[in-house]
Amino acid sequence: MPRLEEITPDNLAAAVEIKVSLAQEAFVAPVVASLAEAYASRQTAWPRLVYDGDRAVAFVMANFDPGHEIEAFRCGVWRLNVAAAEQGKGYGSFAVRALCEEARRRGHRRVTVLWEPGEGGPEGFYLRLGFKRTGEVLFGETVGELAL
């Protein structure tokens, strides 16, 4: 059964070792860059590792910033990296559902995600999870939303 854990000094190396497939690298920042961003945004960033047993299999990071001037950045999926060898096993879906549970716990009614369009990108994954395109494009990326 997968579970989420906070990033700590004890699991930092495992987090940084999570690598997506080569084809996906164009669509998502590496975990190390996400952790640097989380450190710089520590009041709003929510980085977590997905474990299956003692194996770190994925990384997910949310942003919870209800006062952000851009509505799409108030509550959303910032990053999702599933290790290449672990894809197709439900870890990404688990991570997004867990993030949505945290958003509900914090009183949010909507979660957003931005994705770069393109073949091999994450659009289909997010649409299968129930996200809908908003029609908005930010920084060249499609904005999707999921009502909670």
N, CA, C and O atoms as a GROMACS GRO file, in nm:
protein
  592
    1MET      N    1   0.085  -0.119   0.000
    1MET     CA    2   0.000   0.000   0.000
    1MET      C    3   0.089   0.125   0.000
    1MET      O    4   0.171   0.142   0.091
    2PRO      N    5   0.076   0.211  -0.098
    2PRO     CA    6   0.160   0.331  -0.100
    2PRO      C    7   0.124   0.426   0.013
    2PRO      O    8   0.013   0.424   0.067
    3ARG      N    9   0.220   0.510   0.047
    3ARG     CA   10   0.200   0.612   0.151
    3ARG      C   11   0.284   0.733   0.118
    3ARG      O   12   0.383   0.723   0.045
    4LEU      N   13   0.245   0.849   0.172
    4LEU     CA   14   0.322   0.972   0.156
    4LEU      C   15   0.407   0.995   0.279
    4LEU      O   16   0.367   0.962   0.390
    5GLU      N   17   0.524   1.051   0.258
    5GLU     CA   18   0.609   1.092   0.369
    5GLU      C   19   0.670   1.228   0.337
    5GLU      O   20   0.699   1.260   0.222
    6GLU      N   21   0.688   1.308   0.442
    6GLU     CA   22   0.756   1.436   0.426
    6GLU      C   23   0.900   1.414   0.384
    6GLU      O   24   0.957   1.308   0.409
    7ILE      N   25   0.957   1.513   0.319
    7ILE     CA   26   1.099   1.508   0.283
    7ILE      C   27   1.179   1.547   0.408
    7ILE      O   28   1.153   1.650   0.470
    8THR      N   29   1.274   1.463   0.442
    8THR     CA   30   1.360   1.485   0.560
    8THR      C   31   1.505   1.463   0.519
    8THR      O   32   1.532   1.414   0.409
    9PRO      N   33   1.599   1.499   0.605
    9PRO     CA   34   1.739   1.468   0.574
    9PRO      C   35   1.762   1.318   0.551
    9PRO      O   36   1.851   1.280   0.476
   10ASP      N   37   1.681   1.234   0.617
   10ASP     CA   38   1.698   1.089   0.603
   10ASP      C   39   1.653   1.034   0.467
   10ASP      O   40   1.703   0.931   0.423
   11ASN      N   41   1.559   1.102   0.401
   11ASN     CA   42   1.512   1.049   0.272
   11ASN      C   43   1.541   1.142   0.154
   11ASN      O   44   1.496   1.117   0.043
   12LEU      N   45   1.615   1.248   0.180
   12LEU     CA   46   1.648   1.343   0.074
   12LEU      C   47   1.718   1.276  -0.045
   12LEU      O   48   1.683   1.303  -0.160
   13ALA      N   49   1.815   1.191  -0.018
   13ALA     CA   50   1.887   1.124  -0.127
   13ALA      C   51   1.793   1.037  -0.209
   13ALA      O   52   1.805   1.032  -0.331
   14ALA      N   53   1.700   0.968  -0.144
   14ALA     CA   54   1.603   0.884  -0.216
   14ALA      C   55   1.515   0.971  -0.305
   14ALA      O   56   1.480   0.932  -0.417
   15ALA      N   57   1.478   1.088  -0.256
   15ALA     CA   58   1.394   1.178  -0.335
   15ALA      C   59   1.468   1.223  -0.461
   15ALA      O   60   1.412   1.219  -0.571
   16VAL      N   61   1.592   1.264  -0.445
   16VAL     CA   62   1.670   1.316  -0.558
   16VAL      C   63   1.698   1.206  -0.661
   16VAL      O   64   1.719   1.236  -0.779
   17GLU      N   65   1.697   1.081  -0.619
   17GLU     CA   66   1.723   0.969  -0.711
   17GLU      C   67   1.604   0.935  -0.800
   17GLU      O   68   1.619   0.858  -0.895
   18ILE      N   69   1.487   0.990  -0.773
   18ILE     CA   70   1.370   0.961  -0.856
   18ILE      C   71   1.387   1.029  -0.991
   18ILE      O   72   1.399   1.152  -0.999
   19LYS      N   73   1.388   0.951  -1.095
   19LYS     CA   74   1.408   1.001  -1.231
   19LYS      C   75   1.294   0.951  -1.320
   19LYS      O   76   1.264   0.831  -1.323
   20VAL      N   77   1.231   1.043  -1.391
   20VAL     CA   78   1.128   1.005  -1.488
   20VAL      C   79   1.195   0.949  -1.613
   20VAL      O   80   1.317   0.953  -1.625
   21SER      N   81   1.116   0.899  -1.706
   21SER     CA   82   1.173   0.847  -1.830
   21SER      C   83   1.234   0.963  -1.909
   21SER      O   84   1.197   1.079  -1.892
   22LEU      N   85   1.327   0.929  -1.994
   22LEU     CA   86   1.396   1.029  -2.075
   22LEU      C   87   1.297   1.114  -2.155
   22LEU      O   88   1.314   1.235  -2.166
   23ALA      N   89   1.193   1.051  -2.211
   23ALA     CA   90   1.094   1.124  -2.291
   23ALA      C   91   1.013   1.223  -2.207
   23ALA      O   92   0.962   1.321  -2.260
   24GLN      N   93   1.002   1.198  -2.077
   24GLN     CA   94   0.923   1.286  -1.990
   24GLN      C   95   1.003   1.402  -1.934
   24GLN      O   96   0.945   1.496  -1.878
   25GLU      N   97   1.133   1.398  -1.946
   25GLU     CA   98   1.216   1.504  -1.889
   25GLU      C   99   1.183   1.642  -1.944
   25GLU      O  100   1.208   1.742  -1.877
   26ALA      N  101   1.129   1.648  -2.063
   26ALA     CA  102   1.092   1.777  -2.123
   26ALA      C  103   0.967   1.837  -2.058
   26ALA      O  104   0.938   1.955  -2.075
   27PHE      N  105   0.894   1.754  -1.982
   27PHE     CA  106   0.766   1.798  -1.927
   27PHE      C  107   0.766   1.823  -1.777
   27PHE      O  108   0.671   1.880  -1.725
   28VAL      N  109   0.869   1.782  -1.707
   28VAL     CA  110   0.871   1.799  -1.561
   28VAL      C  111   1.013   1.823  -1.512
   28VAL      O  112   1.108   1.760  -1.559
   29ALA      N  113   1.026   1.916  -1.418
   29ALA     CA  114   1.157   1.947  -1.361
   29ALA      C  115   1.206   1.829  -1.278
   29ALA      O  116   1.125   1.754  -1.225
   30PRO      N  117   1.336   1.813  -1.266
   30PRO     CA  118   1.388   1.707  -1.178
   30PRO      C  119   1.354   1.737  -1.032
   30PRO      O  120   1.332   1.852  -0.995
   31VAL      N  121   1.350   1.634  -0.953
   31VAL     CA  122   1.314   1.647  -0.811
   31VAL      C  123   1.406   1.747  -0.740
   31VAL      O  124   1.359   1.824  -0.657
   32VAL      N  125   1.533   1.746  -0.771
   32VAL     CA  126   1.625   1.837  -0.703
   32VAL      C  127   1.585   1.982  -0.727
   32VAL      O  128   1.594   2.064  -0.635
   33ALA      N  129   1.541   2.015  -0.848
   33ALA     CA  130   1.496   2.152  -0.876
   33ALA      C  131   1.367   2.182  -0.801
   33ALA      O  132   1.349   2.293  -0.750
   34SER      N  133   1.279   2.085  -0.792
   34SER     CA  134   1.154   2.103  -0.718
   34SER      C  135   1.182   2.127  -0.570
   34SER      O  136   1.117   2.211  -0.507
   35LEU      N  137   1.276   2.054  -0.515
   35LEU     CA  138   1.309   2.072  -0.373
   35LEU      C  139   1.372   2.209  -0.348
   35LEU      O  140   1.347   2.269  -0.243
   36ALA      N  141   1.451   2.258  -0.440
   36ALA     CA  142   1.506   2.393  -0.427
   36ALA      C  143   1.392   2.495  -0.430
   36ALA      O  144   1.392   2.590  -0.352
   37GLU      N  145   1.297   2.475  -0.518
   37GLU     CA  146   1.181   2.565  -0.526
   37GLU      C  147   1.098   2.555  -0.398
   37GLU      O  148   1.050   2.657  -0.347
   38ALA      N  149   1.082   2.435  -0.346
   38ALA     CA  150   1.007   2.417  -0.221
   38ALA      C  151   1.076   2.488  -0.106
   38ALA      O  152   1.010   2.550  -0.022
   39TYR      N  153   1.207   2.480  -0.102
   39TYR     CA  154   1.282   2.547   0.004
   39TYR      C  155   1.262   2.698  -0.003
   39TYR      O  156   1.245   2.765   0.099
   40ALA      N  157   1.263   2.752  -0.125
   40ALA     CA  158   1.245   2.896  -0.144
   40ALA      C  159   1.101   2.939  -0.119
   40ALA      O  160   1.075   3.056  -0.091
   41SER      N  161   1.007   2.845  -0.129
   41SER     CA  162   0.864   2.874  -0.110
   41SER      C  163   0.809   2.796   0.009
   41SER      O  164   0.696   2.748   0.004
   42ARG      N  165   0.887   2.783   0.113
   42ARG     CA  166   0.852   2.690   0.220
   42ARG      C  167   0.720   2.719   0.291
   42ARG      O  168   0.665   2.629   0.355
   43GLN      N  169   0.668   2.840   0.282
   43GLN     CA  170   0.538   2.866   0.344
   43GLN      C  171   0.424   2.805   0.264
   43GLN      O  172   0.318   2.776   0.321
   44THR      N  173   0.442   2.786   0.135
   44THR     CA  174   0.331   2.740   0.053
   44THR      C  175   0.355   2.604  -0.014
   44THR      O  176   0.259   2.537  -0.052
   45ALA      N  177   0.479   2.561  -0.028
   45ALA     CA  178   0.510   2.435  -0.095
   45ALA      C  179   0.484   2.316  -0.002
   45ALA      O  180   0.504   2.325   0.120
   46TRP      N  181   0.440   2.206  -0.061
   46TRP     CA  182   0.409   2.084   0.014
   46TRP      C  183   0.470   1.966  -0.062
   46TRP      O  184   0.398   1.895  -0.133
   47PRO      N  185   0.601   1.942  -0.046
   47PRO     CA  186   0.667   1.832  -0.115
   47PRO      C  187   0.656   1.702  -0.035
   47PRO      O  188   0.671   1.701   0.087
   48ARG      N  189   0.629   1.591  -0.106
   48ARG     CA  190   0.615   1.461  -0.040
   48ARG      C  191   0.673   1.351  -0.129
   48ARG      O  192   0.672   1.360  -0.252
   49LEU      N  193   0.722   1.247  -0.063
   49LEU     CA  194   0.766   1.127  -0.133
   49LEU      C  195   0.657   1.022  -0.124
   49LEU      O  196   0.588   1.011  -0.022
   50VAL      N  197   0.640   0.946  -0.229
   50VAL     CA  198   0.550   0.830  -0.227
   50VAL      C  199   0.637   0.708  -0.207
   50VAL      O  200   0.732   0.683  -0.282
   51TYR      N  201   0.603   0.631  -0.106
   51TYR     CA  202   0.673   0.507  -0.076
   51TYR      C  203   0.583   0.388  -0.101
   51TYR      O  204   0.462   0.395  -0.080
   52ASP      N  205   0.643   0.280  -0.145
   52ASP     CA  206   0.580   0.149  -0.146
   52ASP      C  207   0.674   0.060  -0.066
   52ASP      O  208   0.782   0.024  -0.113
   53GLY      N  209   0.632   0.026   0.053
   53GLY     CA  210   0.722  -0.043   0.144
   53GLY      C  211   0.836   0.050   0.179
   53GLY      O  212   0.813   0.162   0.225
   54ASP      N  213   0.959   0.005   0.157
   54ASP     CA  214   1.075   0.090   0.189
   54ASP      C  215   1.132   0.158   0.064
   54ASP      O  216   1.239   0.219   0.070
   55ARG      N  217   1.061   0.148  -0.049
   55ARG     CA  218   1.109   0.206  -0.174
   55ARG      C  219   1.040   0.338  -0.202
   55ARG      O  220   0.917   0.346  -0.200
   56ALA      N  221   1.118   0.443  -0.229
   56ALA     CA  222   1.064   0.570  -0.276
   56ALA      C  223   1.037   0.554  -0.425
   56ALA      O  224   1.129   0.526  -0.502
   57VAL      N  225   0.910   0.571  -0.465
   57VAL     CA  226   0.872   0.543  -0.604
   57VAL      C  227   0.826   0.667  -0.680
   57VAL      O  228   0.820   0.665  -0.803
   58ALA      N  229   0.794   0.775  -0.607
   58ALA     CA  230   0.744   0.896  -0.674
   58ALA      C  231   0.761   1.016  -0.582
   58ALA      O  232   0.783   1.003  -0.462
   59PHE      N  233   0.749   1.133  -0.643
   59PHE     CA  234   0.757   1.260  -0.573
   59PHE      C  235   0.640   1.344  -0.619
   59PHE      O  236   0.609   1.350  -0.738
   60VAL      N  237   0.574   1.410  -0.526
   60VAL     CA  238   0.465   1.501  -0.560
   60VAL      C  239   0.484   1.628  -0.479
   60VAL      O  240   0.527   1.624  -0.364
   61MET      N  241   0.452   1.741  -0.540
   61MET     CA  242   0.459   1.868  -0.468
   61MET      C  243   0.338   1.952  -0.502
   61MET      O  244   0.304   1.972  -0.619
   62ALA      N  245   0.275   2.001  -0.398
   62ALA     CA  246   0.160   2.091  -0.412
   62ALA      C  247   0.202   2.231  -0.374
   62ALA      O  248   0.307   2.253  -0.313
   63ASN      N  249   0.117   2.325  -0.411
   63ASN     CA  250   0.128   2.462  -0.364
   63ASN      C  251  -0.005   2.498  -0.301
   63ASN      O  252  -0.110   2.488  -0.365
   64PHE      N  253  -0.001   2.541  -0.176
   64PHE     CA  254  -0.121   2.586  -0.105
   64PHE      C  255  -0.098   2.731  -0.066
   64PHE      O  256  -0.034   2.760   0.035
   65ASP      N  257  -0.152   2.822  -0.146
   65ASP     CA  258  -0.133   2.965  -0.126
   65ASP      C  259  -0.264   3.036  -0.158
   65ASP      O  260  -0.277   3.096  -0.266
   66PRO      N  261  -0.362   3.031  -0.066
   66PRO     CA  262  -0.497   3.083  -0.094
   66PRO      C  263  -0.501   3.230  -0.135
   66PRO      O  264  -0.597   3.273  -0.198
   67GLY      N  265  -0.399   3.306  -0.102
   67GLY     CA  266  -0.399   3.448  -0.135
   67GLY      C  267  -0.323   3.483  -0.262
   67GLY      O  268  -0.308   3.601  -0.294
   68HIS      N  269  -0.275   3.382  -0.335
   68HIS     CA  270  -0.194   3.410  -0.454
   68HIS      C  271  -0.275   3.490  -0.556
   68HIS      O  272  -0.394   3.465  -0.576
   69GLU      N  273  -0.210   3.587  -0.618
   69GLU     CA  274  -0.278   3.674  -0.714
   69GLU      C  275  -0.326   3.599  -0.838
   69GLU      O  276  -0.423   3.640  -0.902
   70ILE      N  277  -0.260   3.488  -0.874
   70ILE     CA  278  -0.303   3.406  -0.986
   70ILE      C  279  -0.386   3.291  -0.929
   70ILE      O  280  -0.334   3.208  -0.854
   71GLU      N  281  -0.512   3.287  -0.965
   71GLU     CA  282  -0.603   3.188  -0.907
   71GLU      C  283  -0.554   3.045  -0.924
   71GLU      O  284  -0.570   2.963  -0.834
   72ALA      N  285  -0.495   3.014  -1.038
   72ALA     CA  286  -0.448   2.878  -1.064
   72ALA      C  287  -0.335   2.835  -0.971
   72ALA      O  288  -0.304   2.716  -0.963
   73PHE      N  289  -0.273   2.930  -0.902
   73PHE     CA  290  -0.162   2.896  -0.812
   73PHE      C  291  -0.203   2.892  -0.665
   73PHE      O  292  -0.118   2.879  -0.577
   74ARG      N  293  -0.331   2.901  -0.637
   74ARG     CA  294  -0.377   2.903  -0.498
   74ARG      C  295  -0.379   2.764  -0.435
   74ARG      O  296  -0.354   2.750  -0.315
   75CYS      N  297  -0.407   2.663  -0.514
   75CYS     CA  298  -0.410   2.526  -0.466
   75CYS      C  299  -0.389   2.436  -0.586
   75CYS      O  300  -0.479   2.421  -0.669
   76GLY      N  301  -0.272   2.377  -0.595
   76GLY     CA  302  -0.250   2.297  -0.715
   76GLY      C  303  -0.134   2.201  -0.706
   76GLY      O  304  -0.051   2.206  -0.616
   77VAL      N  305  -0.132   2.114  -0.804
   77VAL     CA  306  -0.021   2.020  -0.824
   77VAL      C  307   0.090   2.099  -0.891
   77VAL      O  308   0.073   2.149  -1.002
   78TRP      N  309   0.202   2.110  -0.823
   78TRP     CA  310   0.318   2.177  -0.883
   78TRP      C  311   0.403   2.078  -0.960
   78TRP      O  312   0.447   2.106  -1.071
   79ARG      N  313   0.426   1.962  -0.900
   79ARG     CA  314   0.513   1.863  -0.965
   79ARG      C  315   0.463   1.723  -0.933
   79ARG      O  316   0.408   1.696  -0.826
   80LEU      N  317   0.485   1.635  -1.028
   80LEU     CA  318   0.462   1.492  -1.008
   80LEU      C  319   0.566   1.418  -1.088
   80LEU      O  320   0.569   1.426  -1.211
   81ASN      N  321   0.652   1.347  -1.020
   81ASN     CA  322   0.758   1.269  -1.082
   81ASN      C  323   0.743   1.125  -1.034
   81ASN      O  324   0.758   1.098  -0.915
   82VAL      N  325   0.713   1.035  -1.125
   82VAL     CA  326   0.708   0.893  -1.092
   82VAL      C  327   0.831   0.829  -1.156
   82VAL      O  328   0.856   0.846  -1.275
   83ALA      N  329   0.906   0.755  -1.075
   83ALA     CA  330   1.027   0.690  -1.126
   83ALA      C  331   0.993   0.608  -1.249
   83ALA      O  332   0.890   0.540  -1.253
   84ALA      N  333   1.079   0.614  -1.349
   84ALA     CA  334   1.053   0.548  -1.478
   84ALA      C  335   1.015   0.402  -1.461
   84ALA      O  336   0.920   0.355  -1.524
   85ALA      N  337   1.086   0.330  -1.377
   85ALA     CA  338   1.060   0.186  -1.359
   85ALA      C  339   0.932   0.159  -1.279
   85ALA      O  340   0.887   0.045  -1.272
   86GLU      N  341   0.874   0.262  -1.220
   86GLU     CA  342   0.756   0.245  -1.134
   86GLU      C  343   0.628   0.295  -1.200
   86GLU      O  344   0.522   0.292  -1.137
   87GLN      N  345   0.636   0.342  -1.323
   87GLN     CA  346   0.518   0.398  -1.389
   87GLN      C  347   0.419   0.289  -1.428
   87GLN      O  348   0.457   0.175  -1.455
   88GLY      N  349   0.292   0.328  -1.430
   88GLY     CA  350   0.187   0.234  -1.466
   88GLY      C  351   0.140   0.147  -1.351
   88GLY      O  352   0.064   0.053  -1.372
   89LYS      N  353   0.184   0.176  -1.230
   89LYS     CA  354   0.148   0.095  -1.113
   89LYS      C  355   0.052   0.167  -1.018
   89LYS      O  356   0.020   0.116  -0.911
   90GLY      N  357   0.006   0.286  -1.059
   90GLY     CA  358  -0.091   0.359  -0.977
   90GLY      C  359  -0.032   0.458  -0.879
   90GLY      O  360  -0.107   0.521  -0.804
   91TYR      N  361   0.099   0.474  -0.877
   91TYR     CA  362   0.162   0.564  -0.780
   91TYR      C  363   0.130   0.711  -0.808
   91TYR      O  364   0.110   0.789  -0.716
   92GLY      N  365   0.126   0.748  -0.935
   92GLY     CA  366   0.093   0.886  -0.970
   92GLY      C  367  -0.050   0.920  -0.931
   92GLY      O  368  -0.075   1.026  -0.875
   93SER      N  369  -0.142   0.830  -0.960
   93SER     CA  370  -0.283   0.850  -0.922
   93SER      C  371  -0.296   0.860  -0.770
   93SER      O  372  -0.368   0.945  -0.718
   94PHE      N  373  -0.227   0.772  -0.700
   94PHE     CA  374  -0.229   0.776  -0.554
   94PHE      C  375  -0.180   0.912  -0.504
   94PHE      O  376  -0.241   0.971  -0.415
   95ALA      N  377  -0.070   0.960  -0.560
   95ALA     CA  378  -0.011   1.086  -0.515
   95ALA      C  379  -0.107   1.203  -0.537
   95ALA      O  380  -0.122   1.287  -0.449
   96VAL      N  381  -0.171   1.207  -0.651
   96VAL     CA  382  -0.265   1.317  -0.679
   96VAL      C  383  -0.387   1.306  -0.588
   96VAL      O  384  -0.434   1.408  -0.537
   97ARG      N  385  -0.439   1.186  -0.566
   97ARG     CA  386  -0.554   1.170  -0.474
   97ARG      C  387  -0.516   1.213  -0.332
   97ARG      O  388  -0.595   1.278  -0.264
   98ALA      N  389  -0.396   1.177  -0.287
   98ALA     CA  390  -0.351   1.216  -0.154
   98ALA      C  391  -0.336   1.368  -0.143
   98ALA      O  392  -0.371   1.427  -0.041
   99LEU      N  393  -0.284   1.429  -0.248
   99LEU     CA  394  -0.272   1.575  -0.253
   99LEU      C  395  -0.412   1.638  -0.244
   99LEU      O  396  -0.431   1.737  -0.174
  100CYS      N  397  -0.508   1.581  -0.315
  100CYS     CA  398  -0.646   1.633  -0.310
  100CYS      C  399  -0.706   1.619  -0.171
  100CYS      O  400  -0.779   1.707  -0.126
  101GLU      N  401  -0.675   1.510  -0.103
  101GLU     CA  402  -0.722   1.493   0.036
  101GLU      C  403  -0.665   1.602   0.126
  101GLU      O  404  -0.736   1.657   0.210
  102GLU      N  405  -0.538   1.634   0.108
  102GLU     CA  406  -0.475   1.741   0.186
  102GLU      C  407  -0.540   1.874   0.152
  102GLU      O  408  -0.563   1.956   0.242
  103ALA      N  409  -0.570   1.897   0.025
  103ALA     CA  410  -0.636   2.021  -0.015
  103ALA      C  411  -0.774   2.033   0.052
  103ALA      O  412  -0.809   2.140   0.103
  104ARG      N  413  -0.851   1.925   0.053
  104ARG     CA  414  -0.982   1.926   0.120
  104ARG      C  415  -0.965   1.956   0.269
  104ARG      O  416  -1.040   2.035   0.326
  105ARG      N  417  -0.867   1.890   0.331
  105ARG     CA  418  -0.841   1.910   0.473
  105ARG      C  419  -0.813   2.058   0.504
  105ARG      O  420  -0.848   2.108   0.610
  106ARG      N  421  -0.751   2.126   0.408
  106ARG     CA  422  -0.718   2.268   0.424
  106ARG      C  423  -0.834   2.360   0.382
  106ARG      O  424  -0.822   2.482   0.390
  107GLY      N  425  -0.944   2.301   0.339
  107GLY     CA  426  -1.061   2.381   0.305
  107GLY      C  427  -1.072   2.423   0.160
  107GLY      O  428  -1.160   2.504   0.126
  108HIS      N  429  -0.986   2.372   0.073
  108HIS     CA  430  -0.994   2.407  -0.069
  108HIS      C  431  -1.105   2.327  -0.137
  108HIS      O  432  -1.136   2.215  -0.097
  109ARG      N  433  -1.163   2.387  -0.240
  109ARG     CA  434  -1.270   2.321  -0.315
  109ARG      C  435  -1.228   2.290  -0.459
  109ARG      O  436  -1.307   2.237  -0.538
  110ARG      N  437  -1.105   2.325  -0.492
  110ARG     CA  438  -1.056   2.308  -0.629
  110ARG      C  439  -0.906   2.289  -0.628
  110ARG      O  440  -0.835   2.355  -0.551
  111VAL      N  441  -0.857   2.200  -0.712
  111VAL     CA  442  -0.714   2.179  -0.731
  111VAL      C  443  -0.684   2.204  -0.878
  111VAL      O  444  -0.758   2.160  -0.966
  112THR      N  445  -0.577   2.275  -0.905
  112THR     CA  446  -0.536   2.301  -1.043
  112THR      C  447  -0.405   2.229  -1.074
  112THR      O  448  -0.333   2.185  -0.984
  113VAL      N  449  -0.377   2.219  -1.200
  113VAL     CA  450  -0.249   2.167  -1.248
  113VAL      C  451  -0.220   2.234  -1.381
  113VAL      O  452  -0.311   2.262  -1.458
  114LEU      N  453  -0.095   2.259  -1.407
  114LEU     CA  454  -0.052   2.312  -1.537
  114LEU      C  455   0.032   2.206  -1.605
  114LEU      O  456   0.115   2.140  -1.541
  115TRP      N  457   0.012   2.188  -1.734
  115TRP     CA  458   0.096   2.094  -1.808
  115TRP      C  459   0.132   2.154  -1.943
  115TRP      O  460   0.057   2.229  -2.005
  116GLU      N  461   0.252   2.117  -1.983
  116GLU     CA  462   0.299   2.159  -2.114
  116GLU      C  463   0.240   2.065  -2.217
  116GLU      O  464   0.256   1.943  -2.206
  117PRO      N  465   0.171   2.120  -2.319
  117PRO     CA  466   0.113   2.032  -2.420
  117PRO      C  467   0.222   1.965  -2.504
  117PRO      O  468   0.331   2.019  -2.521
  118GLY      N  469   0.190   1.849  -2.553
  118GLY     CA  470   0.284   1.780  -2.641
  118GLY      C  471   0.271   1.630  -2.631
  118GLY      O  472   0.224   1.576  -2.530
  119GLU      N  473   0.313   1.564  -2.736
  119GLU     CA  474   0.310   1.419  -2.739
  119GLU      C  475   0.397   1.362  -2.627
  119GLU      O  476   0.512   1.403  -2.611
  120GLY      N  477   0.341   1.270  -2.551
  120GLY     CA  478   0.414   1.211  -2.440
  120GLY      C  479   0.401   1.289  -2.312
  120GLY      O  480   0.458   1.251  -2.210
  121GLY      N  481   0.328   1.400  -2.315
  121GLY     CA  482   0.308   1.481  -2.195
  121GLY      C  483   0.203   1.424  -2.102
  121GLY      O  484   0.143   1.321  -2.132
  122PRO      N  485   0.179   1.490  -1.991
  122PRO     CA  486   0.091   1.437  -1.887
  122PRO      C  487  -0.058   1.468  -1.904
  122PRO      O  488  -0.138   1.433  -1.817
  123GLU      N  489  -0.096   1.533  -2.013
  123GLU     CA  490  -0.235   1.574  -2.027
  123GLU      C  491  -0.333   1.457  -2.010
  123GLU      O  492  -0.429   1.469  -1.932
  124GLY      N  493  -0.312   1.348  -2.079
  124GLY     CA  494  -0.403   1.233  -2.071
  124GLY      C  495  -0.415   1.179  -1.930
  124GLY      O  496  -0.524   1.142  -1.886
  125PHE      N  497  -0.304   1.174  -1.858
  125PHE     CA  498  -0.305   1.128  -1.720
  125PHE      C  499  -0.398   1.213  -1.635
  125PHE      O  500  -0.482   1.161  -1.563
  126TYR      N  501  -0.382   1.346  -1.643
  126TYR     CA  502  -0.464   1.434  -1.561
  126TYR      C  503  -0.611   1.431  -1.603
  126TYR      O  504  -0.699   1.436  -1.518
  127LEU      N  505  -0.637   1.421  -1.732
  127LEU     CA  506  -0.776   1.412  -1.777
  127LEU      C  507  -0.841   1.283  -1.727
  127LEU      O  508  -0.958   1.284  -1.689
  128ARG      N  509  -0.767   1.173  -1.727
  128ARG     CA  510  -0.821   1.046  -1.675
  128ARG      C  511  -0.852   1.055  -1.527
  128ARG      O  512  -0.941   0.986  -1.478
  129LEU      N  513  -0.780   1.139  -1.454
  129LEU     CA  514  -0.806   1.157  -1.311
  129LEU      C  515  -0.925   1.248  -1.285
  129LEU      O  516  -0.966   1.265  -1.170
  130GLY      N  517  -0.981   1.307  -1.390
  130GLY     CA  518  -1.098   1.392  -1.374
  130GLY      C  519  -1.072   1.541  -1.388
  130GLY      O  520  -1.166   1.620  -1.377
  131PHE      N  521  -0.948   1.580  -1.411
  131PHE     CA  522  -0.920   1.722  -1.435
  131PHE      C  523  -0.983   1.764  -1.567
  131PHE      O  524  -0.990   1.685  -1.661
  132LYS      N  525  -1.029   1.886  -1.573
  132LYS     CA  526  -1.087   1.945  -1.694
  132LYS      C  527  -1.003   2.064  -1.736
  132LYS      O  528  -0.953   2.138  -1.651
  133ARG      N  529  -0.987   2.083  -1.865
  133ARG     CA  530  -0.918   2.202  -1.915
  133ARG      C  531  -1.003   2.324  -1.881
  133ARG      O  532  -1.125   2.322  -1.899
  134THR      N  533  -0.941   2.430  -1.833
  134THR     CA  534  -1.014   2.553  -1.800
  134THR      C  535  -1.026   2.645  -1.920
  134THR      O  536  -1.109   2.737  -1.920
  135GLY      N  537  -0.945   2.623  -2.021
  135GLY     CA  538  -0.939   2.714  -2.134
  135GLY      C  539  -0.832   2.819  -2.116
  135GLY      O  540  -0.803   2.896  -2.208
  136GLU      N  541  -0.773   2.824  -1.999
  136GLU     CA  542  -0.668   2.921  -1.967
  136GLU      C  543  -0.531   2.861  -2.001
  136GLU      O  544  -0.510   2.741  -1.986
  137VAL      N  545  -0.441   2.946  -2.045
  137VAL     CA  546  -0.302   2.907  -2.070
  137VAL      C  547  -0.215   3.004  -1.992
  137VAL      O  548  -0.227   3.126  -2.007
  138LEU      N  549  -0.127   2.950  -1.909
  138LEU     CA  550  -0.033   3.032  -1.832
  138LEU      C  551   0.109   2.990  -1.865
  138LEU      O  552   0.143   2.872  -1.856
  139PHE      N  553   0.190   3.085  -1.903
  139PHE     CA  554   0.332   3.058  -1.932
  139PHE      C  555   0.346   2.947  -2.036
  139PHE      O  556   0.439   2.868  -2.030
  140GLY      N  557   0.252   2.942  -2.132
  140GLY     CA  558   0.256   2.842  -2.237
  140GLY      C  559   0.204   2.705  -2.196
  140GLY      O  560   0.209   2.611  -2.275
  141GLU      N  561   0.153   2.694  -2.074
  141GLU     CA  562   0.103   2.565  -2.025
  141GLU      C  563  -0.049   2.568  -2.010
  141GLU      O  564  -0.108   2.670  -1.977
  142THR      N  565  -0.110   2.453  -2.036
  142THR     CA  566  -0.254   2.436  -2.022
  142THR      C  567  -0.289   2.428  -1.873
  142THR      O  568  -0.220   2.362  -1.796
  143VAL      N  569  -0.397   2.497  -1.833
  143VAL     CA  570  -0.443   2.491  -1.695
  143VAL      C  571  -0.560   2.393  -1.688
  143VAL      O  572  -0.657   2.404  -1.763
  144GLY      N  573  -0.549   2.298  -1.596
  144GLY     CA  574  -0.657   2.206  -1.569
  144GLY      C  575  -0.704   2.224  -1.426
  144GLY      O  576  -0.630   2.273  -1.341
  145GLU      N  577  -0.828   2.184  -1.400
  145GLU     CA  578  -0.882   2.196  -1.264
  145GLU      C  579  -0.966   2.074  -1.231
  145GLU      O  580  -1.023   2.009  -1.319
  146LEU      N  581  -0.971   2.044  -1.103
  146LEU     CA  582  -1.051   1.935  -1.050
  146LEU      C  583  -1.131   1.990  -0.933
  146LEU      O  584  -1.074   2.039  -0.836
  147ALA      N  585  -1.263   1.981  -0.942
  147ALA     CA  586  -1.348   2.022  -0.830
  147ALA      C  587  -1.340   1.917  -0.722
  147ALA      O  588  -1.344   1.797  -0.749
  148LEU      N  589  -1.327   1.962  -0.598
  148LEU     CA  590  -1.319   1.869  -0.485
  148LEU      C  591  -1.453   1.852  -0.417
  148LEU      O  592  -1.464   1.777  -0.320
   0.00000   0.00000   0.00000
